[in-house]
Amino acid sequence: MPREQRLTEVFVEVADSLTDDFDLIDFLQQLSVRCMELLDVAAVGILLADQHDILQTIAASDEHTRLLELFALQHDQGPCVDCYKSGQARTNINLTDPGTTVSWPQFAARAHETGFVATNALPLRLRGRVIGALALFQTDPEPLSEPDITLAQALADIATIAILQQRTLDHSHIERAQLQYALTSRIVLEQVKGILAERWQISLDDAFTAFRSYARAHQRQLAQLAREIADGDFDTDLIPHPATRRPSGDPTVPGADGRRPGRPLP
């Protein structure tokens, strides 16, 4: 599909964010995949700052555990932290450069182990307000071109608009509470992924794909459906899932044994 057509689809999808039943997490998940396709990068993550100004992963182009762990490291160090704090893009960072490994030792080492050789971080900002960062990872050392970086920032701006368009920017405490709710929803979603993976004996990726496909097919918001599953109020047998068994050693969320939780998740 031509790049222009894929970009047009992104704008069509963001228009849906103006509806009352807009599913923010699902939109950001889809946007991260679109970013990967449009920019020809290996992986994309969208990180939001919580109420303590610590970056948390809200969406990723895929759900591979090692990739999510790499995003998690950027809570404390990495280009996204610098990007969020400064409000400035950090682009075409060579992860094999000695200076990078000195500045971000844990992040650079994990990125190299995961197969990435370059990274970029673009701020999620609107009128000077920075609420997070867009992370791009490359397995190809070829730097992103200026047009690609411009497009990446435009996609980051789209994500920001989708997140904030229903929020009142003049009331920062309300905005913070709403952003925190989105992050909490992601935590519940991660726990439910583990529950489903353990119950069905499949990988976390397959569990998330089955869960998301069911939610989309039945016009259910991911966060709402995840909370119902976590509370034991939804029969997961209704969700079609692959019969493939989970590969040996594939981790799940600790304590996710497939049984109804003893108490509701936070």
Secondary structure, 3 states (H helix, E strand, C coil): CCHHHHHHHHHHHHHHHHCCCCCHHHHHHHHHHHHHHHHCCCEEEEEEECCCCCEEEEEECCCCHHHHHHHHHCCCCCHHHHHHHHCCCEEEEECCCHHHHHHCHHHHHHHHHHCCCEEEEEEEEECCEEEEEEEEEECCCCCCCHHHHHHHHHHHHHHHHHHHCCCCCCCHHHHHHHHHHHHHHHHHHHHHHHHHHHHHCCCHHHHHHHHHHHHHHCCCCHHHHHHHHHCCCCCHHHCCCCCCCCCCCCCCCCCCCCCCCCCCCC
